[in-house]
Amino acid sequence: MRFSVGRKRQPIDFPYKLDRCILNHVKKEKDLGVLISNDLKWSSHIDCVVGKGYKMLGFLRRHSLKSFDMQTRRLLYLSFVRPIVGYASEMWSPQTINDLSKVESLQKRTTKFTLNVNWNDEISYRDRLVKASLNPICYCCCSWRTAPYLFA
């Protein structure tokens, strides 16, 4: 498996060999749980992380009892979902508003789960964060340059 990184329009393509076998060229490679693409953009990794977070949140919804109080659901989120999103976030911190909104949409849905709010209730995201005693995800795993755009 061969992986080259760069932003050149015409990259140098050299056929690498290992024991007389030509290595295949790949566009993405997962290393230590972080998906790195050859164009040095993190969108595919962010999609993967957010997808895993939604899967875990769905698991928690299906298997947590309705009788759990808000603190228990908050603890479940902080124990199972937040570490998935926060893993190696210092490296892949979202640099675009689109990527940031994908990550933050996971927590928007989580605050509804934590507070046991219906999808059509008119409680603002800020109010849900305050009630659940949570910080926006952008404060813990996103670039400081993109954080102000979240609440604009």
TIVO-2410 file (N, C-alpha, C; in nm, 3 decimals):
# residues 152
REC num residu      c1      c2      c3 atome chaine
REC   1      M   0.085  -0.116   0.000     N      A
REC   1      M   0.000   0.000   0.000    CA      A
REC   1      M   0.090   0.123   0.000     C      A
REC   2      R   0.067   0.213  -0.093     N      A
REC   2      R   0.148   0.333  -0.110    CA      A
REC   2      R   0.059   0.454  -0.087     C      A
REC   3      F   0.111   0.549  -0.012     N      A
REC   3      F   0.035   0.668   0.025    CA      A
REC   3      F   0.124   0.789   0.003     C      A
REC   4      S   0.081   0.880  -0.082     N      A
REC   4      S   0.158   1.003  -0.103    CA      A
REC   4      S   0.071   1.122  -0.066     C      A
REC   5      V   0.134   1.219  -0.004     N      A
REC   5      V   0.064   1.337   0.045    CA      A
REC   5      V   0.117   1.459  -0.027     C      A
REC   6      G   0.026   1.544  -0.069     N      A
REC   6      G   0.067   1.668  -0.133    CA      A
REC   6      G  -0.050   1.735  -0.200     C      A
REC   7      R  -0.028   1.857  -0.241     N      A
REC   7      R  -0.134   1.933  -0.307    CA      A
REC   7      R  -0.094   1.974  -0.449     C      A
REC   8      K   0.004   1.907  -0.504     N      A
REC   8      K   0.047   1.938  -0.641    CA      A
REC   8      K  -0.056   1.887  -0.740     C      A
REC   9      R  -0.071   1.962  -0.849     N      A
REC   9      R  -0.165   1.918  -0.953    CA      A
REC   9      R  -0.109   1.800  -1.031     C      A
REC  10      Q   0.019   1.800  -1.051     N      A
REC  10      Q   0.086   1.691  -1.123    CA      A
REC  10      Q   0.190   1.627  -1.030     C      A
REC  11      P   0.145   1.542  -0.937     N      A
REC  11      P   0.242   1.480  -0.846    CA      A
REC  11      P   0.332   1.382  -0.919     C      A
REC  12      I   0.451   1.367  -0.868     N      A
REC  12      I   0.545   1.271  -0.924    CA      A
REC  12      I   0.498   1.131  -0.885     C      A
REC  13      D   0.476   1.049  -0.982     N      A
REC  13      D   0.426   0.914  -0.957    CA      A
REC  13      D   0.537   0.814  -0.985     C      A
REC  14      F   0.591   0.760  -0.879     N      A
REC  14      F   0.699   0.664  -0.891    CA      A
REC  14      F   0.647   0.528  -0.844     C      A
REC  15      P   0.664   0.425  -0.921     N      A
REC  15      P   0.615   0.293  -0.878    CA      A
REC  15      P   0.707   0.230  -0.773     C      A
REC  16      Y   0.661   0.229  -0.650     N      A
REC  16      Y   0.738   0.170  -0.541    CA      A
REC  16      Y   0.718   0.019  -0.542     C      A
REC  17      K   0.825  -0.052  -0.508     N      A
REC  17      K   0.820  -0.198  -0.508    CA      A
REC  17      K   0.866  -0.249  -0.372     C      A
REC  18      L   0.806  -0.358  -0.332     N      A
REC  18      L   0.845  -0.428  -0.211    CA      A
REC  18      L   0.852  -0.576  -0.246     C      A
REC  19      D   0.971  -0.629  -0.247     N      A
REC  19      D   0.993  -0.769  -0.283    CA      A
REC  19      D   0.938  -0.798  -0.424     C      A
REC  20      R   0.972  -0.711  -0.518     N      A
REC  20      R   0.935  -0.719  -0.659    CA      A
REC  20      R   0.784  -0.707  -0.684     C      A
REC  21      C   0.709  -0.665  -0.587     N      A
REC  21      C   0.565  -0.641  -0.605    CA      A
REC  21      C   0.541  -0.490  -0.600     C      A
REC  22      I   0.468  -0.439  -0.698     N      A
REC  22      I   0.437  -0.297  -0.701    CA      A
REC  22      I   0.328  -0.267  -0.599     C      A
REC  23      L   0.353  -0.165  -0.517     N      A
REC  23      L   0.257  -0.127  -0.414    CA      A
REC  23      L   0.144  -0.045  -0.474     C      A
REC  24      N   0.021  -0.073  -0.432     N      A
REC  24      N  -0.096   0.001  -0.480    CA      A
REC  24      N  -0.099   0.140  -0.420     C      A
REC  25      H  -0.152   0.235  -0.496     N      A
REC  25      H  -0.167   0.372  -0.449    CA      A
REC  25      H  -0.304   0.387  -0.383     C      A
REC  26      V  -0.308   0.444  -0.262     N      A
REC  26      V  -0.435   0.464  -0.191    CA      A
REC  26      V  -0.457   0.613  -0.169     C      A
REC  27      K  -0.583   0.654  -0.160     N      A
REC  27      K  -0.617   0.795  -0.140    CA      A
REC  27      K  -0.633   0.829   0.008     C      A
REC  28      K  -0.666   0.729   0.091     N      A
REC  28      K  -0.685   0.751   0.234    CA      A
REC  28      K  -0.615   0.639   0.310     C      A
REC  29      E  -0.564   0.674   0.427     N      A
REC  29      E  -0.498   0.575   0.511    CA      A
REC  29      E  -0.535   0.603   0.656     C      A
REC  30      K  -0.567   0.497   0.729     N      A
REC  30      K  -0.601   0.511   0.870    CA      A
REC  30      K  -0.477   0.472   0.951     C      A
REC  31      D  -0.434   0.565   1.035     N      A
REC  31      D  -0.318   0.540   1.119    CA      A
REC  31      D  -0.351   0.585   1.261     C      A
REC  32      L  -0.341   0.495   1.356     N      A
REC  32      L  -0.373   0.521   1.495    CA      A
REC  32      L  -0.514   0.577   1.513     C      A
REC  33      G  -0.608   0.531   1.431     N      A
REC  33      G  -0.747   0.572   1.442    CA      A
REC  33      G  -0.781   0.703   1.374     C      A
REC  34      V  -0.685   0.763   1.306     N      A
REC  34      V  -0.709   0.890   1.237    CA      A
REC  34      V  -0.698   0.865   1.088     C      A
REC  35      L  -0.802   0.905   1.014     N      A
REC  35      L  -0.807   0.887   0.870    CA      A
REC  35      L  -0.741   1.006   0.801     C      A
REC  36      I  -0.633   0.980   0.730     N      A
REC  36      I  -0.558   1.085   0.662    CA      A
REC  36      I  -0.579   1.068   0.513     C      A
REC  37      S  -0.617   1.176   0.444     N      A
REC  37      S  -0.636   1.170   0.300    CA      A
REC  37      S  -0.516   1.232   0.230     C      A
REC  38      N  -0.498   1.198   0.103     N      A
REC  38      N  -0.380   1.245   0.032    CA      A
REC  38      N  -0.387   1.393  -0.005     C      A
REC  39      D  -0.505   1.456   0.007     N      A
REC  39      D  -0.514   1.599  -0.021    CA      A
REC  39      D  -0.503   1.684   0.107     C      A
REC  40      L  -0.472   1.618   0.218     N      A
REC  40      L  -0.451   1.683   0.349    CA      A
REC  40      L  -0.575   1.755   0.400     C      A
REC  41      K  -0.693   1.706   0.367     N      A
REC  41      K  -0.818   1.761   0.421    CA      A
REC  41      K  -0.875   1.658   0.518     C      A
REC  42      W  -0.944   1.707   0.619     N      A
REC  42      W  -0.993   1.620   0.726    CA      A
REC  42      W  -1.141   1.588   0.713     C      A
REC  43      S  -1.204   1.625   0.605     N      A
REC  43      S  -1.349   1.605   0.592    CA      A
REC  43      S  -1.388   1.458   0.602     C      A
REC  44      S  -1.313   1.370   0.539     N      A
REC  44      S  -1.348   1.227   0.545    CA      A
REC  44      S  -1.331   1.173   0.687     C      A
REC  45      H  -1.230   1.219   0.758     N      A
REC  45      H  -1.212   1.175   0.897    CA      A
REC  45      H  -1.325   1.229   0.985     C      A
REC  46      I  -1.362   1.354   0.963     N      A
REC  46      I  -1.470   1.413   1.043    CA      A
REC  46      I  -1.601   1.342   1.017     C      A
REC  47      D  -1.628   1.307   0.891     N      A
REC  47      D  -1.749   1.229   0.859    CA      A
REC  47      D  -1.748   1.096   0.931     C      A
REC  48      C  -1.633   1.032   0.935     N      A
REC  48      C  -1.621   0.902   1.004    CA      A
REC  48      C  -1.643   0.917   1.154     C      A
REC  49      V  -1.582   1.018   1.214     N      A
REC  49      V  -1.595   1.040   1.359    CA      A
REC  49      V  -1.739   1.075   1.396     C      A
REC  50      V  -1.801   1.163   1.320     N      A
REC  50      V  -1.939   1.203   1.349    CA      A
REC  50      V  -2.032   1.083   1.331     C      A
REC  51      G  -2.007   1.002   1.228     N      A
REC  51      G  -2.088   0.881   1.208    CA      A
REC  51      G  -2.078   0.786   1.326     C      A
REC  52      K  -1.956   0.766   1.377     N      A
REC  52      K  -1.937   0.680   1.495    CA      A
REC  52      K  -2.009   0.739   1.617     C      A
REC  53      G  -2.003   0.871   1.630     N      A
REC  53      G  -2.071   0.936   1.742    CA      A
REC  53      G  -2.222   0.919   1.735     C      A
REC  54      Y  -2.279   0.934   1.614     N      A
REC  54      Y  -2.424   0.912   1.597    CA      A
REC  54      Y  -2.462   0.768   1.625     C      A
REC  55      K  -2.377   0.674   1.584     N      A
REC  55      K  -2.407   0.533   1.612    CA      A
REC  55      K  -2.408   0.506   1.762     C      A
REC  56      M  -2.310   0.561   1.833     N      A
REC  56      M  -2.306   0.540   1.978    CA      A
REC  56      M  -2.423   0.610   2.046     C      A
REC  57      L  -2.459   0.729   2.000     N      A
REC  57      L  -2.574   0.799   2.056    CA      A
REC  57      L  -2.703   0.720   2.032     C      A
REC  58      G  -2.717   0.662   1.914     N      A
REC  58      G  -2.833   0.577   1.886    CA      A
REC  58      G  -2.837   0.455   1.976     C      A
REC  59      F  -2.720   0.395   1.999     N      A
REC  59      F  -2.711   0.281   2.091    CA      A
REC  59      F  -2.756   0.322   2.230     C      A
REC  60      L  -2.710   0.437   2.276     N      A
REC  60      L  -2.747   0.483   2.410    CA      A
REC  60      L  -2.897   0.511   2.419     C      A
REC  61      R  -2.953   0.567   2.314     N      A
REC  61      R  -3.098   0.593   2.313    CA      A
REC  61      R  -3.178   0.464   2.321     C      A
REC  62      R  -3.135   0.365   2.244     N      A
REC  62      R  -3.210   0.239   2.241    CA      A
REC  62      R  -3.197   0.160   2.371     C      A
REC  63      H  -3.081   0.168   2.436     N      A
REC  63      H  -3.056   0.082   2.550    CA      A
REC  63      H  -3.060   0.151   2.685     C      A
REC  64      S  -3.075   0.282   2.686     N      A
REC  64      S  -3.089   0.349   2.815    CA      A
REC  64      S  -3.238   0.358   2.847     C      A
REC  65      L  -3.267   0.336   2.970     N      A
REC  65      L  -3.406   0.338   3.012    CA      A
REC  65      L  -3.458   0.480   3.015     C      A
REC  66      K  -3.586   0.498   2.990     N      A
REC  66      K  -3.647   0.630   2.995    CA      A
REC  66      K  -3.646   0.686   3.137     C      A
REC  67      S  -3.628   0.597   3.234     N      A
REC  67      S  -3.629   0.643   3.372    CA      A
REC  67      S  -3.497   0.707   3.415     C      A
REC  68      F  -3.394   0.700   3.329     N      A
REC  68      F  -3.267   0.764   3.364    CA      A
REC  68      F  -3.287   0.914   3.375     C      A
REC  69      D  -3.227   0.972   3.476     N      A
REC  69      D  -3.238   1.117   3.491    CA      A
REC  69      D  -3.137   1.188   3.401     C      A
REC  70      M  -3.144   1.321   3.400     N      A
REC  70      M  -3.059   1.399   3.311    CA      A
REC  70      M  -2.910   1.379   3.341     C      A
REC  71      Q  -2.874   1.370   3.467     N      A
REC  71      Q  -2.733   1.355   3.503    CA      A
REC  71      Q  -2.677   1.221   3.453     C      A
REC  72      T  -2.758   1.117   3.457     N      A
REC  72      T  -2.713   0.986   3.409    CA      A
REC  72      T  -2.695   0.988   3.258     C      A
REC  73      R  -2.790   1.048   3.186     N      A
REC  73      R  -2.776   1.057   3.040    CA      A
REC  73      R  -2.657   1.146   3.002     C      A
REC  74      R  -2.634   1.253   3.077     N      A
REC  74      R  -2.518   1.339   3.053    CA      A
REC  74      R  -2.389   1.260   3.075     C      A
REC  75      L  -2.385   1.180   3.181     N      A
REC  75      L  -2.267   1.099   3.209    CA      A
REC  75      L  -2.245   0.994   3.100     C      A
REC  76      L  -2.353   0.935   3.049     N      A
REC  76      L  -2.341   0.840   2.938    CA      A
REC  76      L  -2.282   0.907   2.815     C      A
REC  77      Y  -2.328   1.028   2.786     N      A
REC  77      Y  -2.273   1.102   2.671    CA      A
REC  77      Y  -2.125   1.132   2.691     C      A
REC  78      L  -2.090   1.184   2.809     N      A
REC  78      L  -1.950   1.220   2.834    CA      A
REC  78      L  -1.859   1.098   2.839     C      A
REC  79      S  -1.914   0.982   2.870     N      A
REC  79      S  -1.832   0.861   2.880    CA      A
REC  79      S  -1.818   0.787   2.748     C      A
REC  80      F  -1.922   0.790   2.664     N      A
REC  80      F  -1.919   0.706   2.544    CA      A
REC  80      F  -1.912   0.783   2.413     C      A
REC  81      V  -1.973   0.899   2.404     N      A
REC  81      V  -1.977   0.972   2.276    CA      A
REC  81      V  -1.866   1.076   2.267     C      A
REC  82      R  -1.848   1.155   2.369     N      A
REC  82      R  -1.749   1.263   2.364    CA      A
REC  82      R  -1.607   1.213   2.341     C      A
REC  83      P  -1.564   1.100   2.400     N      A
REC  83      P  -1.428   1.052   2.369    CA      A
REC  83      P  -1.408   1.013   2.223     C      A
REC  84      I  -1.514   0.967   2.158     N      A
REC  84      I  -1.503   0.933   2.015    CA      A
REC  84      I  -1.475   1.059   1.935     C      A
REC  85      V  -1.545   1.166   1.968     N      A
REC  85      V  -1.529   1.291   1.894    CA      A
REC  85      V  -1.398   1.360   1.933     C      A
REC  86      G  -1.357   1.348   2.057     N      A
REC  86      G  -1.239   1.418   2.104    CA      A
REC  86      G  -1.107   1.349   2.077     C      A
REC  87      Y  -1.110   1.223   2.030     N      A
REC  87      Y  -0.986   1.149   2.012    CA      A
REC  87      Y  -0.899   1.214   1.904     C      A
REC  88      A  -0.778   1.250   1.939     N      A
REC  88      A  -0.678   1.311   1.849    CA      A
REC  88      A  -0.730   1.438   1.783     C      A
REC  89      S  -0.821   1.508   1.850     N      A
REC  89      S  -0.879   1.628   1.790    CA      A
REC  89      S  -0.779   1.741   1.778     C      A
REC  90      E  -0.670   1.734   1.852     N      A
REC  90      E  -0.567   1.837   1.837    CA      A
REC  90      E  -0.506   1.832   1.697     C      A
REC  91      M  -0.508   1.716   1.636     N      A
REC  91      M  -0.450   1.702   1.504    CA      A
REC  91      M  -0.549   1.736   1.393     C      A
REC  92      W  -0.674   1.689   1.406     N      A
REC  92      W  -0.771   1.705   1.296    CA      A
REC  92      W  -0.872   1.816   1.320     C      A
REC  93      S  -0.847   1.906   1.409     N      A
REC  93      S  -0.942   2.011   1.443    CA      A
REC  93      S  -1.007   2.071   1.318     C      A
REC  94      P  -1.141   2.079   1.316     N      A
REC  94      P  -1.210   2.128   1.196    CA      A
REC  94      P  -1.165   2.268   1.157     C      A
REC  95      Q  -1.130   2.285   1.030     N      A
REC  95      Q  -1.081   2.413   0.981    CA      A
REC  95      Q  -1.186   2.487   0.898     C      A
REC  96      T  -1.292   2.419   0.859     N      A
REC  96      T  -1.395   2.483   0.779    CA      A
REC  96      T  -1.526   2.487   0.859     C      A
REC  97      I  -1.609   2.581   0.826     N      A
REC  97      I  -1.738   2.595   0.894    CA      A
REC  97      I  -1.824   2.472   0.869     C      A
REC  98      N  -1.815   2.414   0.750     N      A
REC  98      N  -1.893   2.295   0.718    CA      A
REC  98      N  -1.854   2.179   0.809     C      A
REC  99      D  -1.724   2.158   0.828     N      A
REC  99      D  -1.679   2.050   0.915    CA      A
REC  99      D  -1.717   2.077   1.060     C      A
REC 100      L  -1.705   2.201   1.102     N      A
REC 100      L  -1.742   2.238   1.238    CA      A
REC 100      L  -1.890   2.216   1.264     C      A
REC 101      S  -1.973   2.249   1.167     N      A
REC 101      S  -2.117   2.230   1.186    CA      A
REC 101      S  -2.153   2.082   1.193     C      A
REC 102      K  -2.079   1.996   1.122     N      A
REC 102      K  -2.104   1.852   1.131    CA      A
REC 102      K  -2.075   1.802   1.272     C      A
REC 103      V  -1.964   1.846   1.329     N      A
REC 103      V  -1.927   1.802   1.463    CA      A
REC 103      V  -2.024   1.858   1.567     C      A
REC 104      E  -2.060   1.984   1.551     N      A
REC 104      E  -2.149   2.046   1.649    CA      A
REC 104      E  -2.292   1.993   1.639     C      A
REC 105      S  -2.335   1.948   1.521     N      A
REC 105      S  -2.470   1.893   1.508    CA      A
REC 105      S  -2.488   1.768   1.592     C      A
REC 106      L  -2.379   1.693   1.611     N      A
REC 106      L  -2.385   1.576   1.698    CA      A
REC 106      L  -2.419   1.618   1.840     C      A
REC 107      Q  -2.354   1.723   1.889     N      A
REC 107      Q  -2.384   1.765   2.026    CA      A
REC 107      Q  -2.521   1.829   2.036     C      A
REC 108      K  -2.568   1.894   1.930     N      A
REC 108      K  -2.703   1.950   1.933    CA      A
REC 108      K  -2.806   1.839   1.954     C      A
REC 109      R  -2.785   1.728   1.886     N      A
REC 109      R  -2.876   1.616   1.904    CA      A
REC 109      R  -2.858   1.552   2.041     C      A
REC 110      T  -2.735   1.553   2.090     N      A
REC 110      T  -2.708   1.494   2.220    CA      A
REC 110      T  -2.774   1.573   2.332     C      A
REC 111      T  -2.777   1.705   2.320     N      A
REC 111      T  -2.842   1.783   2.426    CA      A
REC 111      T  -2.990   1.753   2.432     C      A
REC 112      K  -3.051   1.723   2.319     N      A
REC 112      K  -3.192   1.683   2.322    CA      A
REC 112      K  -3.208   1.548   2.390     C      A
REC 113      F  -3.113   1.457   2.367     N      A
REC 113      F  -3.116   1.326   2.433    CA      A
REC 113      F  -3.095   1.344   2.583     C      A
REC 114      T  -2.998   1.426   2.621     N      A
REC 114      T  -2.965   1.444   2.762    CA      A
REC 114      T  -3.081   1.504   2.840     C      A
REC 115      L  -3.148   1.603   2.780     N      A
REC 115      L  -3.258   1.670   2.849    CA      A
REC 115      L  -3.393   1.604   2.824     C      A
REC 116      N  -3.394   1.498   2.741     N      A
REC 116      N  -3.516   1.427   2.706    CA      A
REC 116      N  -3.618   1.523   2.641     C      A
REC 117      V  -3.570   1.600   2.544     N      A
REC 117      V  -3.650   1.700   2.474    CA      A
REC 117      V  -3.696   1.641   2.341     C      A
REC 118      N  -3.819   1.668   2.303     N      A
REC 118      N  -3.870   1.624   2.174    CA      A
REC 118      N  -3.806   1.706   2.062     C      A
REC 119      W  -3.808   1.652   1.942     N      A
REC 119      W  -3.744   1.718   1.828    CA      A
REC 119      W  -3.812   1.849   1.790     C      A
REC 120      N  -3.940   1.864   1.823     N      A
REC 120      N  -4.012   1.985   1.783    CA      A
REC 120      N  -4.022   2.090   1.893     C      A
REC 121      D  -3.959   2.067   2.008     N      A
REC 121      D  -3.962   2.167   2.115    CA      A
REC 121      D  -3.873   2.285   2.077     C      A
REC 122      E  -3.914   2.403   2.117     N      A
REC 122      E  -3.847   2.527   2.077    CA      A
REC 122      E  -3.750   2.577   2.184     C      A
REC 123      I  -3.662   2.492   2.231     N      A
REC 123      I  -3.559   2.534   2.327    CA      A
REC 123      I  -3.431   2.557   2.246     C      A
REC 124      S  -3.371   2.673   2.263     N      A
REC 124      S  -3.252   2.704   2.184    CA      A
REC 124      S  -3.134   2.616   2.227     C      A
REC 125      Y  -3.038   2.605   2.137     N      A
REC 125      Y  -2.920   2.522   2.162    CA      A
REC 125      Y  -2.841   2.575   2.282     C      A
REC 126      R  -2.828   2.706   2.293     N      A
REC 126      R  -2.756   2.764   2.407    CA      A
REC 126      R  -2.824   2.728   2.539     C      A
REC 127      D  -2.957   2.737   2.542     N      A
REC 127      D  -3.030   2.705   2.665    CA      A
REC 127      D  -3.013   2.557   2.701     C      A
REC 128      R  -3.013   2.471   2.600     N      A
REC 128      R  -2.993   2.328   2.626    CA      A
REC 128      R  -2.853   2.303   2.682     C      A
REC 129      L  -2.752   2.373   2.628     N      A
REC 129      L  -2.616   2.357   2.680    CA      A
REC 129      L  -2.606   2.400   2.825     C      A
REC 130      V  -2.672   2.511   2.858     N      A
REC 130      V  -2.668   2.561   2.996    CA      A
REC 130      V  -2.738   2.462   3.089     C      A
REC 131      K  -2.855   2.413   3.051     N      A
REC 131      K  -2.929   2.318   3.135    CA      A
REC 131      K  -2.852   2.188   3.156     C      A
REC 132      A  -2.782   2.143   3.052     N      A
REC 132      A  -2.708   2.017   3.062    CA      A
REC 132      A  -2.567   2.036   3.117     C      A
REC 133      S  -2.528   2.160   3.145     N      A
REC 133      S  -2.393   2.192   3.195    CA      A
REC 133      S  -2.284   2.139   3.101     C      A
REC 134      L  -2.300   2.167   2.972     N      A
REC 134      L  -2.203   2.125   2.872    CA      A
REC 134      L  -2.146   2.247   2.801     C      A
REC 135      N  -2.024   2.235   2.755     N      A
REC 135      N  -1.962   2.336   2.669    CA      A
REC 135      N  -1.981   2.293   2.526     C      A
REC 136      P  -1.984   2.388   2.432     N      A
REC 136      P  -1.987   2.349   2.291    CA      A
REC 136      P  -1.864   2.267   2.256     C      A
REC 137      I  -1.880   2.175   2.165     N      A
REC 137      I  -1.768   2.089   2.126    CA      A
REC 137      I  -1.652   2.171   2.071     C      A
REC 138      C  -1.683   2.282   2.010     N      A
REC 138      C  -1.575   2.363   1.950    CA      A
REC 138      C  -1.479   2.414   2.056     C      A
REC 139      Y  -1.519   2.422   2.182     N      A
REC 139      Y  -1.427   2.469   2.285    CA      A
REC 139      Y  -1.327   2.362   2.326     C      A
REC 140      C  -1.360   2.235   2.302     N      A
REC 140      C  -1.269   2.130   2.346    CA      A
REC 140      C  -1.195   2.063   2.231     C      A
REC 141      C  -1.248   2.066   2.110     N      A
REC 141      C  -1.179   1.992   2.004    CA      A
REC 141      C  -1.173   2.065   1.872     C      A
REC 142      C  -1.197   2.194   1.872     N      A
REC 142      C  -1.196   2.267   1.746    CA      A
REC 142      C  -1.100   2.384   1.753     C      A
REC 143      S  -1.067   2.432   1.639     N      A
REC 143      S  -0.975   2.544   1.628    CA      A
REC 143      S  -1.037   2.670   1.687     C      A
REC 144      W  -0.957   2.750   1.752     N      A
REC 144      W  -1.007   2.874   1.812    CA      A
REC 144      W  -1.052   2.971   1.705     C      A
REC 145      R  -1.004   2.957   1.581     N      A
REC 145      R  -1.042   3.049   1.476    CA      A
REC 145      R  -1.185   3.025   1.430     C      A
REC 146      T  -1.235   2.902   1.437     N      A
REC 146      T  -1.370   2.873   1.387    CA      A
REC 146      T  -1.476   2.879   1.496     C      A
REC 147      A  -1.437   2.881   1.623     N      A
REC 147      A  -1.534   2.879   1.731    CA      A
REC 147      A  -1.629   2.999   1.731     C      A
REC 148      P  -1.586   3.123   1.704     N      A
REC 148      P  -1.681   3.236   1.708    CA      A
REC 148      P  -1.792   3.226   1.604     C      A
REC 149      Y  -1.771   3.157   1.494     N      A
REC 149      Y  -1.872   3.148   1.389    CA      A
REC 149      Y  -1.988   3.058   1.428     C      A
REC 150      L  -1.970   2.977   1.532     N      A
REC 150      L  -2.073   2.883   1.570    CA      A
REC 150      L  -2.199   2.954   1.619     C      A
REC 151      F  -2.183   3.058   1.697     N      A
REC 151      F  -2.297   3.126   1.757    CA      A
REC 151      F  -2.330   3.257   1.688     C      A
REC 152      A  -2.271   3.282   1.572     N      A
REC 152      A  -2.298   3.407   1.501    CA      A
REC 152      A  -2.436   3.409   1.441     C      A
***
